Amino acid sequence: MLEAKGKGVQIYGCSRAGGAFKWTLQGPDAKLFDANGKEIGSHFAGPTWRLADGGQVQGELVASQLAAETGAVPWLLLRTKAGSASGTLAEVAFIRRSATHGGTAPASGCAVKADVGATVRVPYTADYAFYSAPLP
C-alpha cells in the first residue's frame, strides 16, 4: 500500500533490572518520507505511524531478524494492532521495517546507579512498507 523512509532517533532510557544496568528502548521519534523526499508523516512509540492526512496505525511484533549492518536495529515484521488502523491506513494489515542503519543502544553510559533515568537518542534510518491483507 505504501513505502516510506524513516529518519530519526531511537530513544533509550537507563534502568536497573535484576541487579544489572541496561539501556531499554522507550520508542522511536522519526519522520516518514516518500520516494521523492517529501515528509508524509511520523513514527513514534506504540509503535505508531501517523500520516500527515491523519491516517494512523499501531503495530504488534510478529518477527524480528538481525540487521545486516552491525549497530543497526533489527528488521521487523509487525501486524496491525486490532482497532488501531484509521483513515488512509485503515486497510493496513502488516508493517515491515527493513534496511536499517544505526539506532542500537550504546555500549556504555548505563553502568551505575547515578545513570538510572538518563536517556539517549540514537540516530537511525529504516525503510517501512505497509501491506494490506489479501482479499478473501
C-alpha positions as CSV (number, residue, x, y, z in Angstrom):
1,M,0.0,0.0,0.0
2,L,2.8,2.4,1.0
3,E,6.5,2.6,1.3
4,A,8.3,5.3,3.4
5,K,11.8,6.1,4.6
6,G,12.0,6.7,8.3
7,K,14.7,9.1,9.6
8,G,15.0,10.0,13.3
9,V,16.2,8.5,16.6
10,Q,15.6,5.5,18.8
11,I,15.2,6.7,22.4
12,Y,16.7,4.6,25.2
13,G,16.4,5.0,29.0
14,C,18.8,3.7,31.5
15,S,17.2,1.3,34.0
16,R,18.2,-1.3,36.6
17,A,16.7,-4.8,36.3
18,G,17.8,-7.9,38.2
19,G,20.8,-6.1,39.6
20,A,22.1,-5.1,36.2
21,F,22.0,-1.7,34.5
22,K,20.9,-1.6,30.9
23,W,19.5,0.7,28.2
24,T,15.8,0.0,27.5
25,L,14.1,1.1,24.3
26,Q,11.4,3.7,25.0
27,G,10.5,4.2,21.4
28,P,11.3,5.9,18.1
29,D,10.9,9.5,17.2
30,A,11.2,9.7,13.4
31,K,9.8,11.4,10.4
32,L,8.5,9.5,7.4
33,F,9.4,10.5,3.8
34,D,8.1,9.4,0.4
35,A,10.3,8.3,-2.5
36,N,10.7,12.0,-3.5
37,G,11.9,13.0,-0.1
38,K,8.7,14.8,0.9
39,E,7.7,14.4,4.6
40,I,4.5,12.5,4.8
41,G,4.2,11.6,8.5
42,S,5.8,10.5,11.7
43,H,6.7,7.3,13.7
44,F,6.6,7.2,17.5
45,A,6.1,5.0,20.5
46,G,3.4,2.4,20.3
47,P,4.9,1.6,17.8
48,T,2.7,4.0,15.8
49,W,2.8,5.5,12.4
50,R,0.7,8.6,11.6
51,L,0.5,10.3,8.2
52,A,0.0,14.0,7.6
53,D,-3.5,13.3,6.3
54,G,-4.5,11.8,9.7
55,G,-4.2,8.1,8.8
56,Q,-2.7,6.1,11.6
57,V,-1.8,2.5,12.6
58,Q,-0.1,0.7,15.5
59,G,1.9,-2.5,15.2
60,E,2.5,-5.6,17.3
61,L,5.6,-7.6,16.8
62,V,5.3,-10.8,14.7
63,A,9.0,-11.5,13.9
64,S,12.4,-9.9,14.3
65,Q,15.6,-10.5,12.3
66,L,19.1,-9.3,13.0
67,A,20.1,-6.4,10.7
68,A,22.7,-7.0,8.0
69,E,24.7,-4.0,9.4
70,T,26.4,-4.1,12.7
71,G,25.0,-1.4,15.1
72,A,21.6,-1.3,13.2
73,V,18.3,-2.0,14.9
74,P,16.7,-5.3,13.8
75,W,14.4,-5.8,10.8
76,L,10.8,-6.3,12.0
77,L,7.5,-7.7,10.8
78,L,4.6,-6.3,12.7
79,R,0.8,-6.9,12.4
80,T,-1.7,-4.2,12.8
81,K,-2.9,-3.9,16.4
82,A,-6.7,-4.6,16.4
83,G,-8.8,-1.5,16.2
84,S,-5.8,0.8,15.7
85,A,-5.8,1.5,11.9
86,S,-7.7,4.5,10.7
87,G,-8.0,6.9,7.7
88,T,-5.8,6.1,4.8
89,L,-4.0,3.4,6.8
90,A,-7.3,1.6,7.7
91,E,-6.6,-1.3,5.4
92,V,-3.0,-1.9,6.7
93,A,-2.6,-5.5,7.9
94,F,1.3,-5.7,8.3
95,I,4.2,-3.3,8.6
96,R,7.8,-4.3,7.7
97,R,10.9,-2.4,8.9
98,S,14.0,-3.2,6.8
99,A,17.2,-1.7,5.5
100,T,18.0,-0.3,8.9
101,H,21.1,1.8,9.7
102,G,22.1,2.8,13.3
103,G,19.7,3.0,16.2
104,T,21.1,0.4,18.6
105,A,21.6,1.2,22.3
106,P,25.1,2.5,23.2
107,A,27.5,0.1,24.8
108,S,28.4,2.5,27.6
109,G,26.8,5.2,29.8
110,C,24.4,3.0,31.7
111,A,26.6,1.3,34.3
112,V,26.0,2.8,37.8
113,K,23.0,3.9,40.0
114,A,23.6,7.5,39.1
115,D,22.9,6.7,35.4
116,V,19.4,5.4,36.1
117,G,16.9,7.7,34.4
118,A,19.3,9.0,31.8
119,T,18.1,8.9,28.2
120,V,20.0,8.8,24.9
121,R,18.7,9.5,21.4
122,V,20.5,7.3,18.8
123,P,20.1,8.3,15.1
124,Y,18.7,5.7,12.7
125,T,17.1,5.2,9.3
126,A,14.8,2.5,8.1
127,D,12.6,1.5,5.2
128,Y,8.9,0.9,6.2
129,A,6.5,-1.0,4.0
130,F,2.8,-1.1,4.8
131,Y,0.8,-4.1,3.4
132,S,-3.0,-4.7,3.2
133,A,-4.4,-8.2,3.8
134,P,-5.2,-10.3,0.7
135,L,-8.8,-10.2,-0.2
136,P,-10.8,-13.4,0.6
